[in-house]
Every structure is written in structure tokens, then in C-alpha cells.
């Protein structure tokens, strides 16, 4: 995807620390949908 691991880690940390836990759930769902639709294992995303 062209995004480096540091940016992804920072993004996830911000989501986890967000006062909006539903946002983390939404993003996790979007990642799972991409994994399924593109046939990419979650570990590879």
C-alpha cells in the first residue's frame, strides 16, 4: 500500500487511545473487508 510501518503503528496507537472506541471497531472492520475483498491475509496488511 506504500505506507510505512511507523505511520501504521502511530495510526493504530491514536485509534486505541481515542475517546471514541467505535472508531477503532469501524477501522478494524474496514481492514477486514479489504483483506477479504482483495484476498490479502490480515497479517500482510
PDB file with SEQRES, HELIX, SHEET and CRYST1 records, atoms N, CA, C and O in Angstrom:
SEQRES   1 A   45  UNK UNK UNK UNK UNK UNK UNK UNK UNK UNK UNK UNK UNK          
SEQRES   2 A   45  UNK UNK UNK UNK UNK UNK UNK UNK UNK UNK UNK UNK UNK          
SEQRES   3 A   45  UNK UNK UNK UNK UNK UNK UNK UNK UNK UNK UNK UNK UNK          
SEQRES   4 A   45  UNK UNK UNK UNK UNK UNK                                      
HELIX    1 AA1 UNK A    5  UNK A   16  1                                  12    
HELIX    2 AA2 UNK A   21  UNK A   38  1                                  18    
HELIX    3 AA3 UNK A   42  UNK A   44  5                                   3    
CRYST1    1.000    1.000    1.000  90.00  90.00  90.00 P 1           1          
ATOM      1  N   UNK A   1       0.805  -1.198   0.000  1.00  0.00           N  
ATOM      2  CA  UNK A   1       0.000   0.000   0.000  1.00  0.00           C  
ATOM      3  C   UNK A   1       0.854   1.270   0.000  1.00  0.00           C  
ATOM      4  O   UNK A   1       0.334   2.365  -0.213  1.00  0.00           O  
ATOM      5  N   UNK A   2       2.142   1.131   0.234  1.00  0.00           N  
ATOM      6  CA  UNK A   2       3.006   2.280   0.199  1.00  0.00           C  
ATOM      7  C   UNK A   2       3.104   3.032   1.517  1.00  0.00           C  
ATOM      8  O   UNK A   2       3.768   4.067   1.578  1.00  0.00           O  
ATOM      9  N   UNK A   3       2.481   2.557   2.544  1.00  0.00           N  
ATOM     10  CA  UNK A   3       2.544   3.215   3.850  1.00  0.00           C  
ATOM     11  C   UNK A   3       3.558   2.496   4.713  1.00  0.00           C  
ATOM     12  O   UNK A   3       3.560   1.266   4.779  1.00  0.00           O  
ATOM     13  N   UNK A   4       4.423   3.251   5.375  1.00  0.00           N  
ATOM     14  CA  UNK A   4       5.433   2.575   6.171  1.00  0.00           C  
ATOM     15  C   UNK A   4       4.869   2.145   7.524  1.00  0.00           C  
ATOM     16  O   UNK A   4       3.843   2.655   7.974  1.00  0.00           O  
ATOM     17  N   UNK A   5       5.549   1.210   8.154  1.00  0.00           N  
ATOM     18  CA  UNK A   5       5.070   0.612   9.390  1.00  0.00           C  
ATOM     19  C   UNK A   5       4.957   1.611  10.537  1.00  0.00           C  
ATOM     20  O   UNK A   5       4.075   1.474  11.385  1.00  0.00           O  
ATOM     21  N   UNK A   6       5.832   2.609  10.580  1.00  0.00           N  
ATOM     22  CA  UNK A   6       5.768   3.614  11.650  1.00  0.00           C  
ATOM     23  C   UNK A   6       4.465   4.413  11.587  1.00  0.00           C  
ATOM     24  O   UNK A   6       3.845   4.691  12.613  1.00  0.00           O  
ATOM     25  N   UNK A   7       4.065   4.773  10.385  1.00  0.00           N  
ATOM     26  CA  UNK A   7       2.819   5.515  10.232  1.00  0.00           C  
ATOM     27  C   UNK A   7       1.626   4.662  10.626  1.00  0.00           C  
ATOM     28  O   UNK A   7       0.693   5.151  11.263  1.00  0.00           O  
ATOM     29  N   UNK A   8       1.649   3.398  10.253  1.00  0.00           N  
ATOM     30  CA  UNK A   8       0.558   2.497  10.604  1.00  0.00           C  
ATOM     31  C   UNK A   8       0.499   2.319  12.117  1.00  0.00           C  
ATOM     32  O   UNK A   8      -0.579   2.361  12.710  1.00  0.00           O  
ATOM     33  N   UNK A   9       1.649   2.122  12.732  1.00  0.00           N  
ATOM     34  CA  UNK A   9       1.686   1.943  14.185  1.00  0.00           C  
ATOM     35  C   UNK A   9       1.172   3.198  14.892  1.00  0.00           C  
ATOM     36  O   UNK A   9       0.394   3.097  15.841  1.00  0.00           O  
ATOM     37  N   UNK A  10       1.593   4.358  14.445  1.00  0.00           N  
ATOM     38  CA  UNK A  10       1.138   5.608  15.037  1.00  0.00           C  
ATOM     39  C   UNK A  10      -0.372   5.766  14.886  1.00  0.00           C  
ATOM     40  O   UNK A  10      -1.057   6.179  15.822  1.00  0.00           O  
ATOM     41  N   UNK A  11      -0.878   5.437  13.716  1.00  0.00           N  
ATOM     42  CA  UNK A  11      -2.312   5.498  13.455  1.00  0.00           C  
ATOM     43  C   UNK A  11      -3.079   4.594  14.416  1.00  0.00           C  
ATOM     44  O   UNK A  11      -4.088   5.002  14.991  1.00  0.00           O  
ATOM     45  N   UNK A  12      -2.597   3.371  14.585  1.00  0.00           N  
ATOM     46  CA  UNK A  12      -3.271   2.423  15.474  1.00  0.00           C  
ATOM     47  C   UNK A  12      -3.210   2.874  16.926  1.00  0.00           C  
ATOM     48  O   UNK A  12      -4.194   2.744  17.655  1.00  0.00           O  
ATOM     49  N   UNK A  13      -2.079   3.397  17.350  1.00  0.00           N  
ATOM     50  CA  UNK A  13      -1.956   3.893  18.727  1.00  0.00           C  
ATOM     51  C   UNK A  13      -2.951   5.024  18.959  1.00  0.00           C  
ATOM     52  O   UNK A  13      -3.608   5.076  20.000  1.00  0.00           O  
ATOM     53  N   UNK A  14      -3.062   5.923  17.997  1.00  0.00           N  
ATOM     54  CA  UNK A  14      -4.027   7.015  18.124  1.00  0.00           C  
ATOM     55  C   UNK A  14      -5.459   6.496  18.192  1.00  0.00           C  
ATOM     56  O   UNK A  14      -6.272   7.021  18.953  1.00  0.00           O  
ATOM     57  N   UNK A  15      -5.771   5.486  17.414  1.00  0.00           N  
ATOM     58  CA  UNK A  15      -7.110   4.901  17.457  1.00  0.00           C  
ATOM     59  C   UNK A  15      -7.393   4.257  18.810  1.00  0.00           C  
ATOM     60  O   UNK A  15      -8.463   4.452  19.387  1.00  0.00           O  
ATOM     61  N   UNK A  16      -6.440   3.496  19.305  1.00  0.00           N  
ATOM     62  CA  UNK A  16      -6.625   2.801  20.577  1.00  0.00           C  
ATOM     63  C   UNK A  16      -6.814   3.802  21.714  1.00  0.00           C  
ATOM     64  O   UNK A  16      -7.604   3.558  22.625  1.00  0.00           O  
ATOM     65  N   UNK A  17      -6.105   4.912  21.670  1.00  0.00           N  
ATOM     66  CA  UNK A  17      -6.189   5.921  22.721  1.00  0.00           C  
ATOM     67  C   UNK A  17      -7.321   6.925  22.497  1.00  0.00           C  
ATOM     68  O   UNK A  17      -7.497   7.855  23.285  1.00  0.00           O  
ATOM     69  N   UNK A  18      -8.069   6.737  21.442  1.00  0.00           N  
ATOM     70  CA  UNK A  18      -9.162   7.645  21.111  1.00  0.00           C  
ATOM     71  C   UNK A  18     -10.303   7.522  22.118  1.00  0.00           C  
ATOM     72  O   UNK A  18     -10.580   6.431  22.617  1.00  0.00           O  
ATOM     73  N   UNK A  19     -10.959   8.636  22.415  1.00  0.00           N  
ATOM     74  CA  UNK A  19     -12.123   8.566  23.301  1.00  0.00           C  
ATOM     75  C   UNK A  19     -13.346   7.969  22.595  1.00  0.00           C  
ATOM     76  O   UNK A  19     -14.416   7.854  23.193  1.00  0.00           O  
ATOM     77  N   UNK A  20     -13.186   7.594  21.330  1.00  0.00           N  
ATOM     78  CA  UNK A  20     -14.279   7.024  20.547  1.00  0.00           C  
ATOM     79  C   UNK A  20     -13.952   5.570  20.189  1.00  0.00           C  
ATOM     80  O   UNK A  20     -13.436   5.315  19.101  1.00  0.00           O  
ATOM     81  N   UNK A  21     -14.239   4.615  21.075  1.00  0.00           N  
ATOM     82  CA  UNK A  21     -13.893   3.213  20.783  1.00  0.00           C  
ATOM     83  C   UNK A  21     -14.596   2.661  19.547  1.00  0.00           C  
ATOM     84  O   UNK A  21     -14.093   1.729  18.919  1.00  0.00           O  
ATOM     85  N   UNK A  22     -15.739   3.215  19.192  1.00  0.00           N  
ATOM     86  CA  UNK A  22     -16.426   2.726  17.998  1.00  0.00           C  
ATOM     87  C   UNK A  22     -15.622   3.012  16.733  1.00  0.00           C  
ATOM     88  O   UNK A  22     -15.771   2.315  15.729  1.00  0.00           O  
ATOM     89  N   UNK A  23     -14.781   4.024  16.777  1.00  0.00           N  
ATOM     90  CA  UNK A  23     -13.928   4.339  15.620  1.00  0.00           C  
ATOM     91  C   UNK A  23     -12.926   3.206  15.374  1.00  0.00           C  
ATOM     92  O   UNK A  23     -12.671   2.836  14.228  1.00  0.00           O  
ATOM     93  N   UNK A  24     -12.363   2.663  16.449  1.00  0.00           N  
ATOM     94  CA  UNK A  24     -11.438   1.534  16.328  1.00  0.00           C  
ATOM     95  C   UNK A  24     -12.150   0.338  15.715  1.00  0.00           C  
ATOM     96  O   UNK A  24     -11.592  -0.353  14.862  1.00  0.00           O  
ATOM     97  N   UNK A  25     -13.367   0.096  16.142  1.00  0.00           N  
ATOM     98  CA  UNK A  25     -14.157  -1.020  15.602  1.00  0.00           C  
ATOM     99  C   UNK A  25     -14.427  -0.804  14.122  1.00  0.00           C  
ATOM    100  O   UNK A  25     -14.317  -1.741  13.331  1.00  0.00           O  
ATOM    101  N   UNK A  26     -14.777   0.411  13.736  1.00  0.00           N  
ATOM    102  CA  UNK A  26     -15.038   0.720  12.322  1.00  0.00           C  
ATOM    103  C   UNK A  26     -13.799   0.480  11.456  1.00  0.00           C  
ATOM    104  O   UNK A  26     -13.888  -0.114  10.382  1.00  0.00           O  
ATOM    105  N   UNK A  27     -12.653   0.946  11.931  1.00  0.00           N  
ATOM    106  CA  UNK A  27     -11.415   0.768  11.167  1.00  0.00           C  
ATOM    107  C   UNK A  27     -11.049  -0.707  11.070  1.00  0.00           C  
ATOM    108  O   UNK A  27     -10.640  -1.178  10.009  1.00  0.00           O  
ATOM    109  N   UNK A  28     -11.195  -1.435  12.167  1.00  0.00           N  
ATOM    110  CA  UNK A  28     -10.903  -2.875  12.139  1.00  0.00           C  
ATOM    111  C   UNK A  28     -11.808  -3.581  11.130  1.00  0.00           C  
ATOM    112  O   UNK A  28     -11.362  -4.467  10.401  1.00  0.00           O  
ATOM    113  N   UNK A  29     -13.054  -3.190  11.093  1.00  0.00           N  
ATOM    114  CA  UNK A  29     -13.990  -3.774  10.130  1.00  0.00           C  
ATOM    115  C   UNK A  29     -13.586  -3.445   8.700  1.00  0.00           C  
ATOM    116  O   UNK A  29     -13.660  -4.308   7.826  1.00  0.00           O  
ATOM    117  N   UNK A  30     -13.162  -2.219   8.448  1.00  0.00           N  
ATOM    118  CA  UNK A  30     -12.719  -1.823   7.108  1.00  0.00           C  
ATOM    119  C   UNK A  30     -11.490  -2.617   6.675  1.00  0.00           C  
ATOM    120  O   UNK A  30     -11.393  -3.045   5.525  1.00  0.00           O  
ATOM    121  N   UNK A  31     -10.557  -2.809   7.599  1.00  0.00           N  
ATOM    122  CA  UNK A  31      -9.352  -3.587   7.283  1.00  0.00           C  
ATOM    123  C   UNK A  31      -9.733  -5.030   6.952  1.00  0.00           C  
ATOM    124  O   UNK A  31      -9.207  -5.616   6.006  1.00  0.00           O  
ATOM    125  N   UNK A  32     -10.644  -5.593   7.733  1.00  0.00           N  
ATOM    126  CA  UNK A  32     -11.084  -6.968   7.464  1.00  0.00           C  
ATOM    127  C   UNK A  32     -11.765  -7.066   6.103  1.00  0.00           C  
ATOM    128  O   UNK A  32     -11.561  -8.040   5.380  1.00  0.00           O  
ATOM    129  N   UNK A  33     -12.566  -6.075   5.749  1.00  0.00           N  
ATOM    130  CA  UNK A  33     -13.240  -6.084   4.444  1.00  0.00           C  
ATOM    131  C   UNK A  33     -12.240  -6.003   3.300  1.00  0.00           C  
ATOM    132  O   UNK A  33     -12.396  -6.687   2.288  1.00  0.00           O  
ATOM    133  N   UNK A  34     -11.221  -5.176   3.453  1.00  0.00           N  
ATOM    134  CA  UNK A  34     -10.177  -5.083   2.425  1.00  0.00           C  
ATOM    135  C   UNK A  34      -9.454  -6.423   2.308  1.00  0.00           C  
ATOM    136  O   UNK A  34      -9.181  -6.894   1.204  1.00  0.00           O  
ATOM    137  N   UNK A  35      -9.149  -7.025   3.440  1.00  0.00           N  
ATOM    138  CA  UNK A  35      -8.473  -8.316   3.442  1.00  0.00           C  
ATOM    139  C   UNK A  35      -9.275  -9.349   2.649  1.00  0.00           C  
ATOM    140  O   UNK A  35      -8.723 -10.091   1.837  1.00  0.00           O  
ATOM    141  N   UNK A  36     -10.560  -9.381   2.894  1.00  0.00           N  
ATOM    142  CA  UNK A  36     -11.425 -10.354   2.213  1.00  0.00           C  
ATOM    143  C   UNK A  36     -11.573 -10.013   0.730  1.00  0.00           C  
ATOM    144  O   UNK A  36     -11.412 -10.883  -0.125  1.00  0.00           O  
ATOM    145  N   UNK A  37     -11.876  -8.762   0.427  1.00  0.00           N  
ATOM    146  CA  UNK A  37     -12.157  -8.392  -0.962  1.00  0.00           C  
ATOM    147  C   UNK A  37     -10.926  -8.479  -1.861  1.00  0.00           C  
ATOM    148  O   UNK A  37     -11.044  -8.737  -3.058  1.00  0.00           O  
ATOM    149  N   UNK A  38      -9.745  -8.265  -1.282  1.00  0.00           N  
ATOM    150  CA  UNK A  38      -8.515  -8.302  -2.073  1.00  0.00           C  
ATOM    151  C   UNK A  38      -7.749  -9.620  -1.912  1.00  0.00           C  
ATOM    152  O   UNK A  38      -6.677  -9.796  -2.491  1.00  0.00           O  
ATOM    153  N   UNK A  39      -8.305 -10.536  -1.126  1.00  0.00           N  
ATOM    154  CA  UNK A  39      -7.657 -11.837  -0.843  1.00  0.00           C  
ATOM    155  C   UNK A  39      -6.238 -11.661  -0.300  1.00  0.00           C  
ATOM    156  O   UNK A  39      -5.306 -12.355  -0.708  1.00  0.00           O  
ATOM    157  N   UNK A  40      -6.102 -10.720   0.624  1.00  0.00           N  
ATOM    158  CA  UNK A  40      -4.820 -10.458   1.267  1.00  0.00           C  
ATOM    159  C   UNK A  40      -4.951 -10.881   2.730  1.00  0.00           C  
ATOM    160  O   UNK A  40      -5.842 -10.390   3.424  1.00  0.00           O  
ATOM    161  N   UNK A  41      -4.104 -11.763   3.210  1.00  0.00           N  
ATOM    162  CA  UNK A  41      -4.175 -12.140   4.628  1.00  0.00           C  
ATOM    163  C   UNK A  41      -4.013 -10.930   5.527  1.00  0.00           C  
ATOM    164  O   UNK A  41      -3.244 -10.020   5.216  1.00  0.00           O  
ATOM    165  N   UNK A  42      -4.737 -10.913   6.645  1.00  0.00           N  
ATOM    166  CA  UNK A  42      -4.658  -9.784   7.582  1.00  0.00           C  
ATOM    167  C   UNK A  42      -3.224  -9.489   7.995  1.00  0.00           C  
ATOM    168  O   UNK A  42      -2.840  -8.325   8.109  1.00  0.00           O  
ATOM    169  N   UNK A  43      -2.436 -10.521   8.217  1.00  0.00           N  
ATOM    170  CA  UNK A  43      -1.043 -10.324   8.636  1.00  0.00           C  
ATOM    171  C   UNK A  43      -0.231  -9.566   7.597  1.00  0.00           C  
ATOM    172  O   UNK A  43       0.736  -8.887   7.945  1.00  0.00           O  
ATOM    173  N   UNK A  44      -0.607  -9.670   6.328  1.00  0.00           N  
ATOM    174  CA  UNK A  44       0.111  -8.969   5.266  1.00  0.00           C  
ATOM    175  C   UNK A  44      -0.311  -7.514   5.124  1.00  0.00           C  
ATOM    176  O   UNK A  44       0.405  -6.708   4.530  1.00  0.00           O  
ATOM    177  N   UNK A  45      -1.473  -7.181   5.671  1.00  0.00           N  
ATOM    178  CA  UNK A  45      -1.912  -5.786   5.608  1.00  0.00           C  
ATOM    179  C   UNK A  45      -1.176  -4.990   6.642  1.00  0.00           C  
ATOM    180  O   UNK A  45      -1.394  -3.785   6.763  1.00  0.00           O  
TER     181      UNK A  45                                                      
END                                                                             
